Amino acid sequence: MKGSNETAPIIIKRKKVVAGAGHHGGAWKVAYADFVTAMMAFFLLMWLLNATTEKQRKGIADYFNPTVPVSRVSGGGDGVFGGDSVFSDKALTKTGTGSAGRQSPGEGTGQDGRPRDDSEFSPVRAEIDRTLSGFTGESMVSRQLARRVVTRLTDEGLIVEFFDLEDDPLFAPDSDEPMPVLHDIAAMLARVFALVPNEVAVNGHVRSYPQVLRDDPVWPLSERRAERMRGLLSESGFDKARVQRVSGYADRKPAVRSALAARNNRIEVILLRQDQR
């Protein structure tokens, strides 16, 4: 018979056995937890956008930005909101060109968390506000001062800070020669500080200079400018016996992140609390 000596091929069939629907593991739980967390974050974001001001939202954004220091803003405090509370209905310190810094009068909170009585500064702050708002008739001077003056209350006292603008400095470049606007500021401070008997401190701050300079002038320059401010106060009729100290801080306490910015060139005149004397 034909092909009788041929061997039939062996065919092997492997059947793939698929198990029935069973346990799928915990991956769905992880995905669900991520979804719930994302929804919570979304509703929290919606609440913050509705419950905060533009300034407070900027403070929150700066806090969560790792490249920006928490206390970058020249606010009334060292917190996330630069002195503001999410639930605050009153404006505290304002910063920036075009507005003067003001805080609500009355009691504040000290560094120890206890209530702080700020009422002793109320007459001075009210007079400064009137001057900077142009209510005293000095409209030209008021417009110049309001662009560069910030006030804030601290545990040390009432700080009146005034600073350089890019096109309008307080002193001649790299010197302690005062510009005309500084004479106006000194006259204004001498007048309003006469309303209370508190002593005064003067602090000088300057911007940083390039490190390639052989002699860094920041220390002597800040000291000379603070001393010149003390002299301008005396020339304006302020009692020189009320000046407790004059200090230069060089570029060690910049007001803004850019160390070379003109905003860091500033003078602080502090009306000290009675218990700080």
C-alpha positions as CSV (number, residue, x, y, z in Angstrom):
1,M,0.0,0.0,0.0
2,K,1.2,3.4,-0.9
3,G,2.7,5.3,2.0
4,S,2.4,2.4,4.3
5,N,5.9,3.0,5.6
6,E,5.4,6.7,6.2
7,T,4.8,8.0,9.7
8,A,1.8,10.1,10.4
9,P,2.7,13.6,11.7
10,I,2.0,14.2,15.4
11,I,-0.1,17.4,16.0
12,I,0.0,18.9,19.5
13,K,-2.7,21.4,20.5
14,R,-2.1,23.6,23.5
15,K,-5.3,25.1,24.8
16,K,-5.0,28.4,26.6
17,V,-7.0,28.3,29.8
18,V,-8.4,31.7,30.8
19,A,-9.3,32.0,34.4
20,G,-12.7,33.4,35.2
21,A,-13.2,36.9,36.5
22,G,-11.6,37.2,39.8
23,H,-9.9,39.7,42.1
24,H,-8.4,42.7,40.2
25,G,-6.1,43.9,43.0
26,G,-6.1,47.3,44.7
27,A,-5.1,49.6,41.8
28,W,-8.6,51.0,41.5
29,K,-8.5,52.1,45.1
30,V,-5.3,54.1,44.5
31,A,-6.8,55.7,41.5
32,Y,-10.0,56.6,43.4
33,A,-8.0,58.0,46.3
34,D,-6.1,60.2,43.8
35,F,-9.3,61.4,42.3
36,V,-10.8,62.3,45.7
37,T,-7.6,64.2,46.7
38,A,-7.6,66.1,43.4
39,M,-11.3,67.1,44.0
40,M,-10.5,68.3,47.5
41,A,-7.6,70.4,46.2
42,F,-9.8,71.8,43.5
43,F,-12.6,72.9,45.9
44,L,-9.9,74.3,48.3
45,L,-8.5,76.4,45.5
46,M,-12.0,77.6,44.6
47,W,-12.6,78.6,48.2
48,L,-9.3,80.5,48.4
49,L,-10.0,82.4,45.2
50,N,-13.3,83.5,46.6
51,A,-12.2,84.2,50.2
52,T,-8.9,86.1,49.6
53,T,-7.8,89.4,48.1
54,E,-5.3,89.7,45.2
55,K,-2.6,90.7,47.6
56,Q,-3.3,87.6,49.8
57,R,-3.3,85.3,46.8
58,K,0.1,86.7,45.8
59,G,1.4,85.9,49.2
60,I,0.1,82.3,49.0
61,A,1.7,81.9,45.6
62,D,5.0,83.2,46.9
63,Y,4.9,80.9,49.9
64,F,4.6,77.8,47.7
65,N,7.2,79.0,45.2
66,P,10.6,77.5,46.3
67,T,12.6,80.2,44.5
68,V,11.0,83.1,46.4
69,P,11.6,83.8,50.1
70,V,8.5,83.7,52.4
71,S,9.1,87.2,53.6
72,R,9.9,88.8,50.3
73,V,7.1,91.4,50.7
74,S,7.5,94.5,52.8
75,G,4.4,93.7,54.8
76,G,3.3,94.4,58.3
77,G,4.4,91.0,59.5
78,D,6.5,87.9,58.8
79,G,3.6,85.5,58.0
80,V,2.6,84.0,54.7
81,F,0.3,86.9,53.9
82,G,2.8,89.6,54.8
83,G,0.8,90.8,57.7
84,D,-2.7,90.0,56.4
85,S,-5.2,87.3,57.5
86,V,-7.4,85.4,55.0
87,F,-10.4,86.6,57.0
88,S,-9.2,90.2,57.6
89,D,-11.6,92.8,56.4
90,K,-9.2,95.7,56.9
91,A,-6.3,96.7,54.7
92,L,-2.9,96.5,56.4
93,T,0.4,97.5,55.0
94,K,0.4,98.5,51.3
95,T,3.6,98.4,49.3
96,G,4.8,99.5,46.0
97,T,4.9,102.6,43.9
98,G,1.9,104.9,43.9
99,S,0.6,104.2,47.4
100,A,1.6,104.9,50.9
101,G,1.7,102.2,53.5
102,R,-1.0,102.3,56.1
103,Q,-2.2,100.0,58.8
104,S,-5.4,100.0,60.8
105,P,-4.9,101.8,64.1
106,G,-5.6,100.3,67.5
107,E,-4.3,97.1,69.0
108,G,-2.1,94.6,67.1
109,T,-0.4,91.4,68.0
110,G,3.2,91.3,69.3
111,Q,5.8,88.7,68.5
112,D,4.8,86.9,71.7
113,G,1.2,86.6,70.5
114,R,-0.2,88.9,73.1
115,P,-2.3,92.0,72.2
116,R,-0.3,95.1,71.6
117,D,-1.6,98.6,72.2
118,D,-0.7,100.8,69.2
119,S,-2.9,103.7,70.2
120,E,0.1,105.9,71.2
121,F,0.9,106.2,67.5
122,S,-2.6,107.1,66.3
123,P,-2.0,110.9,66.1
124,V,1.2,110.5,64.2
125,R,-0.2,108.0,61.7
126,A,-3.3,110.1,61.2
127,E,-1.2,113.2,60.4
128,I,1.0,111.2,58.1
129,D,-2.0,109.9,56.2
130,R,-3.4,113.3,55.8
131,T,-0.1,114.7,54.5
132,L,0.4,111.8,52.0
133,S,-3.2,112.1,50.9
134,G,-2.9,115.8,50.1
135,F,-5.4,116.9,52.7
136,T,-3.0,119.5,54.2
137,G,-2.7,121.7,51.2
138,E,0.9,120.5,50.3
139,S,-0.3,118.8,47.1
140,M,3.0,118.9,45.3
141,V,5.0,117.5,48.3
142,S,2.3,115.0,49.0
143,R,2.4,113.5,45.5
144,Q,6.1,113.1,45.8
145,L,6.1,111.5,49.2
146,A,3.2,109.2,48.6
147,R,5.1,107.4,45.9
148,R,7.9,106.3,48.2
149,V,6.7,106.2,51.8
150,V,5.6,103.1,53.7
151,T,4.5,102.9,57.4
152,R,4.2,99.8,59.5
153,L,3.8,99.1,63.2
154,T,6.1,96.6,64.9
155,D,7.1,95.6,68.4
156,E,9.7,98.3,68.3
157,G,7.4,101.1,67.3
158,L,6.1,103.0,64.2
159,I,8.4,102.6,61.3
160,V,8.3,105.2,58.6
161,E,10.3,103.9,55.6
162,F,11.1,105.9,52.5
163,F,13.0,104.6,49.5
164,D,14.6,105.3,46.1
165,L,12.6,105.2,43.0
166,E,14.3,104.2,39.8
167,D,14.1,107.8,38.4
168,D,14.0,109.7,41.7
169,P,16.6,108.8,44.4
170,L,16.8,110.1,47.9
171,F,20.5,110.8,47.7
172,A,22.9,111.6,44.9
173,P,24.3,108.4,43.5
174,D,26.9,106.7,45.7
175,S,26.9,109.5,48.2
176,D,25.1,111.0,51.2
177,E,24.2,114.2,49.5
178,P,20.4,114.5,50.0
179,M,18.1,115.3,47.1
180,P,15.4,118.0,47.6
181,V,12.7,115.4,48.2
182,L,14.6,114.2,51.3
183,H,14.3,117.7,52.8
184,D,10.6,117.6,52.3
185,I,10.4,114.2,54.0
186,A,12.5,115.5,57.0
187,A,10.3,118.5,57.4
188,M,7.1,116.4,57.3
189,L,8.5,114.0,59.9
190,A,9.7,116.7,62.2
191,R,6.2,118.2,62.2
192,V,4.3,115.0,62.8
193,F,6.7,113.6,65.3
194,A,6.2,116.7,67.4
195,L,2.7,115.4,68.2
196,V,4.2,112.8,70.6
197,P,7.2,112.7,73.0
198,N,8.5,109.3,71.9
199,E,12.2,108.9,71.1
200,V,13.4,108.1,67.6
201,A,15.9,105.8,65.8
202,V,17.3,106.2,62.3
203,N,18.3,103.2,60.2
204,G,20.2,103.4,56.9
205,H,20.0,100.7,54.2
206,V,21.6,100.5,50.7
207,R,21.5,98.2,47.8
208,S,24.3,95.7,47.1
209,Y,27.2,96.6,44.8
210,P,29.0,94.3,42.3
211,Q,31.5,92.0,44.1
212,V,34.2,93.0,41.6
213,L,34.7,96.3,43.5
214,R,37.8,96.4,45.5
215,D,36.2,98.4,48.3
216,D,32.6,97.7,49.1
217,P,31.0,101.0,50.2
218,V,27.8,99.6,51.6
219,W,28.7,99.9,55.3
220,P,30.1,103.5,55.4
221,L,27.5,104.7,52.9
222,S,24.5,103.4,54.9
223,E,25.9,104.9,58.1
224,R,26.6,108.3,56.5
225,R,23.1,108.4,55.0
226,A,21.5,107.6,58.3
227,E,23.6,110.3,60.0
228,R,22.6,112.8,57.3
229,M,19.0,112.0,57.9
230,R,19.4,112.7,61.6
231,G,21.0,116.0,60.6
232,L,18.1,116.9,58.3
233,L,15.6,116.2,61.1
234,S,17.5,118.6,63.4
235,E,17.6,121.2,60.7
236,S,13.8,120.9,60.4
237,G,13.3,121.7,64.0
238,F,13.2,118.2,65.5
239,D,14.7,117.9,69.0
240,K,18.0,116.2,68.6
241,A,17.9,114.9,72.2
242,R,15.0,112.6,71.1
243,V,17.3,110.7,68.8
244,Q,18.2,107.5,70.6
245,R,20.4,105.8,67.9
246,V,21.6,106.1,64.3
247,S,22.5,102.8,62.6
248,G,23.7,101.6,59.2
249,Y,22.7,98.1,58.1
250,A,24.6,98.1,54.7
251,D,22.9,95.7,52.3
252,R,22.2,93.0,55.0
253,K,18.4,93.5,55.0
254,P,17.2,94.0,51.4
255,A,13.6,95.0,51.0
256,V,13.2,93.1,47.7
257,R,14.7,89.9,46.3
258,S,17.0,91.7,43.8
259,A,19.9,92.8,45.9
260,L,21.0,95.4,43.3
261,A,17.5,97.0,43.1
262,A,17.1,100.7,43.8
263,R,14.2,99.9,46.2
264,N,16.8,98.6,48.7
265,N,18.2,102.2,49.1
266,R,16.0,103.4,51.9
267,I,15.9,105.1,55.3
268,E,13.8,104.0,58.2
269,V,12.9,106.5,60.9
270,I,11.4,104.6,63.9
271,L,9.1,106.3,66.4
272,L,10.0,104.1,69.4
273,R,7.4,102.8,71.9
274,Q,7.5,104.4,75.3
275,D,8.6,101.1,76.8
276,Q,11.5,100.8,74.3
277,R,13.3,103.9,75.7
